[in-house]
Amino acid sequence: GMESYCDYTEQFTGGESSSNKRPDAAINLPSGGKIAVDSKFPFSAYLRMQDATDVATQELELKNHAKDIRTHVKALADKKYWEEFGQNTPDFVVMFIPNEGAVADAMKSDINLLADAMKDRVLIASPVNLLALLLTIAKGWQSHQLEVNAAEVAKLAKEMYDRVGFVLDHVVKMGNNLKTVN
Protein backbone atom coordinates (compact mmCIF):
# COMPACT_ATOMS: atom_id res chain seq x y z
CA GLY A 1 0.00 0.00 0.00
CA MET A 2 2.78 2.47 -0.80
CA GLU A 3 1.67 5.94 -1.84
CA SER A 4 2.22 7.27 -5.36
CA TYR A 5 5.86 8.09 -6.07
CA CYS A 6 7.16 5.95 -3.21
CA ASP A 7 8.61 3.11 -5.21
CA TYR A 8 10.19 0.02 -3.70
CA THR A 9 11.46 -3.44 -4.59
CA GLU A 10 10.72 -6.44 -2.39
CA GLN A 11 13.48 -8.96 -1.66
CA PHE A 12 15.98 -6.76 -3.47
CA THR A 13 19.34 -8.36 -4.22
CA GLY A 14 22.23 -5.97 -4.65
CA GLY A 15 25.43 -6.47 -6.63
CA GLU A 16 27.38 -9.62 -7.48
CA SER A 17 29.08 -9.87 -4.08
CA SER A 18 25.82 -9.68 -2.18
CA SER A 19 24.66 -13.29 -1.95
CA ASN A 20 24.06 -12.89 1.80
CA LYS A 21 22.73 -9.34 1.47
CA ARG A 22 19.04 -9.46 0.79
CA PRO A 23 16.90 -6.89 2.58
CA ASP A 24 13.16 -7.41 2.67
CA ALA A 25 12.66 -4.22 0.68
CA ALA A 26 14.69 -1.50 -0.97
CA ILE A 27 12.97 1.87 -1.15
CA ASN A 28 13.91 3.73 -4.32
CA LEU A 29 14.79 7.38 -3.91
CA PRO A 30 14.33 10.16 -6.49
CA SER A 31 18.13 10.64 -6.48
CA GLY A 32 18.61 7.09 -7.77
CA GLY A 33 19.72 5.71 -4.42
CA LYS A 34 17.98 3.12 -2.27
CA ILE A 35 17.26 2.58 1.40
CA ALA A 36 17.40 -1.02 2.60
CA VAL A 37 14.62 -2.16 4.95
CA ASP A 38 15.08 -5.34 6.93
CA SER A 39 12.14 -6.79 8.84
CA LYS A 40 13.57 -10.16 9.83
CA PHE A 41 13.55 -9.88 13.59
CA PRO A 42 13.56 -12.42 16.45
CA PHE A 43 10.51 -11.92 18.67
CA SER A 44 10.99 -14.99 20.87
CA ALA A 45 12.32 -13.16 23.96
CA TYR A 46 9.61 -10.52 23.68
CA LEU A 47 6.90 -13.16 23.43
CA ARG A 48 8.35 -15.01 26.42
CA MET A 49 8.33 -11.71 28.34
CA GLN A 50 4.66 -11.23 27.56
CA ASP A 51 3.83 -14.78 28.63
CA ALA A 52 5.81 -14.58 31.88
CA THR A 53 3.79 -14.29 35.06
CA ASP A 54 6.49 -13.12 37.47
CA VAL A 55 8.25 -9.76 37.32
CA ALA A 56 11.78 -11.20 37.51
CA THR A 57 11.23 -13.36 34.42
CA GLN A 58 9.61 -10.46 32.58
CA GLU A 59 12.61 -8.22 33.30
CA LEU A 60 15.06 -10.94 32.27
CA GLU A 61 13.22 -11.60 28.99
CA LEU A 62 12.96 -7.88 28.32
CA LYS A 63 16.74 -7.59 28.69
CA ASN A 64 17.10 -10.59 26.36
CA HIS A 65 14.78 -8.85 23.90
CA ALA A 66 16.96 -5.70 23.93
CA LYS A 67 20.05 -7.91 23.58
CA ASP A 68 18.47 -9.63 20.55
CA ILE A 69 17.89 -6.22 18.97
CA ARG A 70 21.52 -5.24 19.63
CA THR A 71 22.71 -8.49 18.02
CA HIS A 72 20.51 -7.90 14.99
CA VAL A 73 21.66 -4.26 14.74
CA LYS A 74 25.28 -5.46 14.61
CA ALA A 75 24.45 -8.03 11.91
CA LEU A 76 22.68 -5.39 9.80
CA ALA A 77 25.50 -2.87 10.25
CA ASP A 78 28.02 -5.45 9.09
CA LYS A 79 26.09 -6.01 5.86
CA LYS A 80 26.59 -2.38 4.77
CA TYR A 81 23.76 -2.47 2.25
CA TRP A 82 24.50 1.12 1.23
CA GLU A 83 27.74 -0.03 -0.41
CA GLU A 84 25.77 -2.33 -2.73
CA PHE A 85 23.18 0.23 -3.83
CA GLY A 86 25.45 2.70 -5.60
CA GLN A 87 25.72 6.46 -5.45
CA ASN A 88 23.14 8.71 -3.85
CA THR A 89 22.29 6.01 -1.30
CA PRO A 90 22.12 7.09 2.34
CA ASP A 91 24.60 5.19 4.50
CA PHE A 92 22.11 3.53 6.82
CA VAL A 93 19.71 0.60 6.89
CA VAL A 94 16.23 0.53 8.40
CA MET A 95 15.56 -2.24 10.90
CA PHE A 96 11.78 -2.54 10.94
CA ILE A 97 10.15 -3.98 14.06
CA PRO A 98 6.41 -4.29 13.37
CA ASN A 99 5.30 -3.69 16.94
CA GLU A 100 5.34 -0.30 18.68
CA GLY A 101 5.39 -1.90 22.13
CA ALA A 102 8.35 -4.13 21.28
CA VAL A 103 10.39 -1.10 20.23
CA ALA A 104 9.35 1.02 23.21
CA ASP A 105 9.99 -1.78 25.72
CA ALA A 106 13.44 -2.47 24.28
CA MET A 107 14.34 1.24 24.45
CA LYS A 108 13.10 1.38 28.03
CA SER A 109 15.17 -1.67 28.96
CA ASP A 110 18.34 -0.48 27.23
CA ILE A 111 18.43 3.32 27.18
CA ASN A 112 21.49 3.46 24.89
CA LEU A 113 20.07 1.08 22.29
CA LEU A 114 18.83 3.71 19.84
CA ALA A 115 21.95 5.89 20.07
CA ASP A 116 24.24 2.88 19.61
CA ALA A 117 22.20 1.64 16.66
CA MET A 118 22.42 5.05 15.01
CA LYS A 119 26.21 5.04 15.47
CA ASP A 120 26.20 1.71 13.62
CA ARG A 121 24.07 3.28 10.86
CA VAL A 122 20.97 1.28 11.70
CA LEU A 123 17.67 3.10 12.11
CA ILE A 124 15.33 1.12 14.37
CA ALA A 125 11.85 1.79 13.05
CA SER A 126 8.46 0.97 14.46
CA PRO A 127 5.39 1.12 12.20
CA VAL A 128 4.88 4.82 12.96
CA ASN A 129 8.54 5.69 12.25
CA LEU A 130 8.57 3.69 9.03
CA LEU A 131 5.35 5.34 7.86
CA ALA A 132 6.86 8.79 8.54
CA LEU A 133 9.97 7.83 6.56
CA LEU A 134 7.88 6.53 3.65
CA LEU A 135 5.69 9.63 3.61
CA THR A 136 8.80 11.82 3.54
CA ILE A 137 10.19 9.84 0.61
CA ALA A 138 6.82 10.05 -1.16
CA LYS A 139 6.95 13.86 -0.81
CA GLY A 140 10.46 13.77 -2.27
CA TRP A 141 9.13 11.81 -5.27
CA GLN A 142 6.30 14.32 -5.70
CA SER A 143 8.76 17.23 -5.65
CA HIS A 144 10.97 15.39 -8.11
CA GLN A 145 8.01 14.83 -10.44
CA LEU A 146 7.04 18.51 -10.21
CA GLU A 147 10.59 19.46 -11.13
CA VAL A 148 10.57 17.06 -14.11
CA ASN A 149 7.18 18.42 -15.25
CA ALA A 150 8.32 22.05 -14.85
CA ALA A 151 11.41 21.34 -16.97
CA GLU A 152 9.22 19.75 -19.65
CA VAL A 153 6.81 22.73 -19.63
CA ALA A 154 9.76 25.14 -19.94
CA LYS A 155 11.17 23.12 -22.86
CA LEU A 156 7.80 23.08 -24.65
CA ALA A 157 7.25 26.80 -23.99
CA LYS A 158 10.65 27.62 -25.52
CA GLU A 159 9.85 25.43 -28.52
CA MET A 160 6.49 27.17 -28.95
CA TYR A 161 8.13 30.61 -28.63
CA ASP A 162 10.67 29.66 -31.32
CA ARG A 163 7.93 28.36 -33.63
CA VAL A 164 5.72 31.42 -33.16
CA GLY A 165 8.78 33.60 -33.89
CA PHE A 166 9.44 31.59 -37.05
CA VAL A 167 5.83 32.00 -38.22
CA LEU A 168 5.85 35.74 -37.43
CA ASP A 169 9.07 36.18 -39.43
CA HIS A 170 7.35 34.61 -42.42
CA VAL A 171 4.23 36.77 -41.94
CA VAL A 172 6.39 39.93 -41.84
CA LYS A 173 8.27 38.83 -44.98
CA MET A 174 5.00 38.07 -46.73
CA GLY A 175 3.64 41.50 -45.71
CA ASN A 176 6.77 43.22 -47.01
CA ASN A 177 6.53 41.29 -50.27
CA LEU A 178 2.86 42.25 -50.68
CA LYS A 179 3.76 45.92 -50.27
CA THR A 180 6.15 45.69 -53.20
CA VAL A 181 3.50 44.26 -55.51
CA ASN A 182 1.76 46.93 -57.65
ZIURMO-V382461 format. One record per backbone hydrogen bond with DSSP energy under -1.0 kcal/mol. NH is the residue of the N-H (numbers start at 1). CO is the residue of the C=O. E is the energy in kcal/mol with one decimal. If there is no record, write none. Layout:
nh=NH co=CO e=E
nh=NH co=CO e=E
This chain:
nh=6 co=3 e=-1.6
nh=9 co=26 e=-2.1
nh=11 co=24 e=-2.7
nh=18 co=15 e=-1.4
nh=21 co=18 e=-1.7
nh=24 co=37 e=-1.0
nh=25 co=37 e=-1.8
nh=26 co=9 e=-2.4
nh=27 co=35 e=-2.9
nh=28 co=7 e=-2.3
nh=29 co=33 e=-2.9
nh=32 co=29 e=-2.1
nh=35 co=27 e=-1.9
nh=37 co=25 e=-3.1
nh=38 co=94 e=-3.1
nh=47 co=43 e=-2.7
nh=48 co=44 e=-2.4
nh=49 co=45 e=-2.3
nh=50 co=46 e=-2.0
nh=51 co=47 e=-1.8
nh=52 co=48 e=-1.4
nh=58 co=54 e=-2.0
nh=59 co=55 e=-2.7
nh=60 co=56 e=-2.3
nh=61 co=57 e=-2.8
nh=62 co=58 e=-2.2
nh=63 co=59 e=-2.1
nh=64 co=60 e=-2.2
nh=65 co=61 e=-2.4
nh=66 co=62 e=-2.2
nh=67 co=63 e=-2.4
nh=68 co=64 e=-2.6
nh=69 co=65 e=-2.0
nh=70 co=66 e=-2.3
nh=71 co=67 e=-2.5
nh=72 co=68 e=-2.3
nh=73 co=69 e=-2.8
nh=74 co=70 e=-2.3
nh=75 co=71 e=-2.0
nh=76 co=72 e=-2.5
nh=77 co=73 e=-2.7
nh=78 co=74 e=-2.2
nh=83 co=80 e=-1.9
nh=84 co=81 e=-1.9
nh=85 co=81 e=-1.0
nh=92 co=90 e=-1.6
nh=93 co=121 e=-2.0
nh=94 co=36 e=-3.0
nh=95 co=123 e=-2.9
nh=96 co=38 e=-2.8
nh=97 co=125 e=-2.9
nh=99 co=97 e=-1.7
nh=103 co=99 e=-1.7
nh=104 co=100 e=-2.7
nh=105 co=101 e=-3.0
nh=106 co=102 e=-1.7
nh=107 co=103 e=-2.3
nh=108 co=104 e=-2.0
nh=109 co=105 e=-2.1
nh=110 co=106 e=-2.3
nh=113 co=110 e=-1.9
nh=116 co=112 e=-2.7
nh=117 co=113 e=-2.4
nh=118 co=114 e=-2.5
nh=119 co=115 e=-1.9
nh=120 co=116 e=-1.4
nh=121 co=118 e=-1.6
nh=122 co=117 e=-2.6
nh=123 co=93 e=-3.0
nh=125 co=95 e=-2.9
nh=130 co=126 e=-2.8
nh=131 co=127 e=-2.3
nh=132 co=128 e=-2.2
nh=133 co=129 e=-2.3
nh=134 co=130 e=-2.8
nh=135 co=131 e=-2.6
nh=136 co=132 e=-2.0
nh=137 co=133 e=-2.3
nh=138 co=134 e=-2.6
nh=139 co=135 e=-2.1
nh=140 co=136 e=-1.9
nh=141 co=137 e=-2.4
nh=142 co=138 e=-2.3
nh=143 co=139 e=-2.5
nh=144 co=140 e=-2.4
nh=145 co=141 e=-2.6
nh=146 co=142 e=-2.3
nh=147 co=143 e=-2.3
nh=148 co=144 e=-2.4
nh=149 co=145 e=-2.8
nh=150 co=146 e=-2.7
nh=151 co=147 e=-2.2
nh=152 co=148 e=-2.0
nh=153 co=149 e=-2.6
nh=154 co=150 e=-2.4
nh=155 co=151 e=-2.2
nh=156 co=152 e=-2.5
nh=157 co=153 e=-2.7
nh=158 co=154 e=-2.2
nh=159 co=155 e=-2.2
nh=160 co=156 e=-2.5
nh=161 co=157 e=-2.6
nh=162 co=158 e=-2.6
nh=163 co=159 e=-2.3
nh=164 co=160 e=-2.9
nh=165 co=161 e=-2.4
nh=166 co=162 e=-2.1
nh=167 co=163 e=-2.5
nh=168 co=164 e=-2.8
nh=169 co=165 e=-2.2
nh=170 co=166 e=-1.7
nh=171 co=167 e=-2.3
nh=172 co=168 e=-2.7
nh=173 co=169 e=-2.3
nh=174 co=170 e=-2.7
nh=175 co=171 e=-2.5
nh=176 co=172 e=-2.6
nh=177 co=173 e=-2.5
nh=178 co=174 e=-2.3
nh=179 co=175 e=-1.6
nh=180 co=176 e=-1.0
